[in-house]
Amino acid sequence: MRRRGEAARLAHVTRMMPRRADELLDGGSLYWVIKGHVLARQALIGIEPFRDSDGVGRCRLVLGEDVVEVRPRPLRAFQGWRYLAAADAPPDLAGRAPGDAMPDEMRRELAELGLL
């Protein structure tokens, strides 16, 4: 973006334009699935359709700068759009307590067992 003289910003490029774009821009987030778990989200602040250098239609999802940790939840990786109702979205973690040094892998395993 800087090479093209545009302001740098965080974006994720995908092939498909979301059908419910207006809903997503009204407080929606992109949730990140890492190693089979939803672990974080970023606010979605813009959706920009464009054509790449090969003429293929793409969509740029413009993201907020803050990455917010969410309560880990198992979810297999997927391609394409998945819409989460507010009731189904994992809650944000307000921050870990001081001295909470439990490794993330152990936290995920305990969560899968229903112990966290």
C-alpha positions as CSV (number, residue, x, y, z in Angstrom):
1,M,0.0,0.0,0.0
2,R,2.8,2.4,0.8
3,R,4.5,1.7,-2.5
4,R,1.2,2.8,-4.2
5,G,1.2,6.0,-2.1
6,E,-1.7,4.8,0.0
7,A,-1.9,5.0,3.8
8,A,-0.9,1.7,5.4
9,R,-3.6,-0.2,7.2
10,L,-4.4,-3.7,8.3
11,A,-6.4,-5.7,5.8
12,H,-7.2,-9.4,5.0
13,V,-7.8,-10.2,1.3
14,T,-10.4,-12.8,0.4
15,R,-12.0,-14.0,-2.8
16,M,-15.6,-13.6,-1.7
17,M,-17.6,-10.5,-0.9
18,P,-19.7,-11.1,2.2
19,R,-23.4,-11.1,1.5
20,R,-24.2,-9.5,4.8
21,A,-21.6,-6.7,4.6
22,D,-23.8,-4.0,6.2
23,E,-24.3,-6.2,9.3
24,L,-20.6,-6.9,9.6
25,L,-19.7,-3.2,9.4
26,D,-22.2,-2.5,12.2
27,G,-19.9,-3.6,15.1
28,G,-18.8,-6.9,13.5
29,S,-15.4,-8.6,13.9
30,L,-13.2,-11.1,12.0
31,Y,-12.5,-14.0,14.3
32,W,-9.2,-15.8,14.0
33,V,-9.1,-19.6,14.1
34,I,-5.6,-20.7,15.2
35,K,-4.7,-24.4,15.6
36,G,-8.4,-25.4,15.7
37,H,-9.5,-22.8,18.2
38,V,-11.1,-19.3,17.9
39,L,-8.5,-17.3,19.9
40,A,-8.8,-13.7,18.9
41,R,-10.9,-11.1,17.0
42,Q,-10.3,-7.8,15.2
43,A,-13.0,-5.2,14.5
44,L,-14.1,-5.0,10.9
45,I,-14.0,-1.3,9.8
46,G,-14.3,-1.5,6.1
47,I,-15.0,-3.8,3.1
48,E,-13.6,-2.9,-0.3
49,P,-14.2,-5.0,-3.4
50,F,-11.4,-4.7,-6.0
51,R,-9.8,-6.6,-8.9
52,D,-6.3,-8.0,-8.5
53,S,-3.5,-7.7,-11.1
54,D,-4.9,-10.8,-12.9
55,G,-8.4,-9.2,-13.1
56,V,-9.9,-11.6,-10.5
57,G,-12.5,-10.1,-8.2
58,R,-11.3,-9.9,-4.6
59,C,-12.4,-8.3,-1.3
60,R,-10.3,-6.4,1.1
61,L,-11.5,-6.6,4.8
62,V,-10.1,-3.6,6.5
63,L,-9.4,-4.4,10.2
64,G,-8.9,-2.4,13.3
65,E,-5.5,-2.3,14.8
66,D,-6.4,-4.0,18.2
67,V,-6.3,-7.7,18.4
68,V,-8.7,-8.8,21.2
69,E,-8.2,-12.2,22.9
70,V,-11.4,-14.2,23.2
71,R,-12.3,-17.1,25.4
72,P,-10.8,-20.1,23.4
73,R,-13.3,-22.3,21.7
74,P,-12.7,-25.3,19.5
75,L,-13.7,-24.6,15.9
76,R,-12.3,-26.4,12.9
77,A,-10.7,-24.2,10.2
78,F,-12.9,-23.4,7.3
79,Q,-12.9,-21.6,4.0
80,G,-15.6,-19.1,3.2
81,W,-17.8,-17.0,5.5
82,R,-19.2,-18.0,8.8
83,Y,-21.5,-15.6,10.5
84,L,-21.6,-15.7,14.3
85,A,-24.7,-14.4,16.1
86,A,-23.8,-12.2,19.1
87,A,-25.0,-15.1,21.4
88,D,-22.6,-17.5,19.6
89,A,-19.5,-15.3,19.5
90,P,-16.9,-16.2,22.2
91,P,-16.6,-13.5,24.9
92,D,-13.6,-11.3,25.1
93,L,-11.0,-12.0,27.8
94,A,-10.8,-9.0,30.0
95,G,-7.2,-9.8,30.7
96,R,-5.5,-12.4,32.7
97,A,-4.9,-12.2,36.4
98,P,-1.4,-11.2,37.5
99,G,0.7,-14.3,38.0
100,D,-1.5,-16.4,35.7
101,A,1.2,-18.2,33.8
102,M,-0.8,-21.2,32.6
103,P,0.5,-22.1,29.1
104,D,-2.0,-21.5,26.3
105,E,-1.9,-25.1,25.2
106,M,-2.8,-26.3,28.7
107,R,-5.6,-23.7,28.9
108,R,-7.0,-25.0,25.6
109,E,-6.9,-28.6,26.7
110,L,-8.6,-27.8,30.0
111,A,-11.3,-25.8,28.1
112,E,-11.9,-28.8,25.8
113,L,-12.4,-31.0,28.8
114,G,-14.9,-28.4,30.2
115,L,-12.7,-27.6,33.2
116,L,-12.3,-23.9,32.4
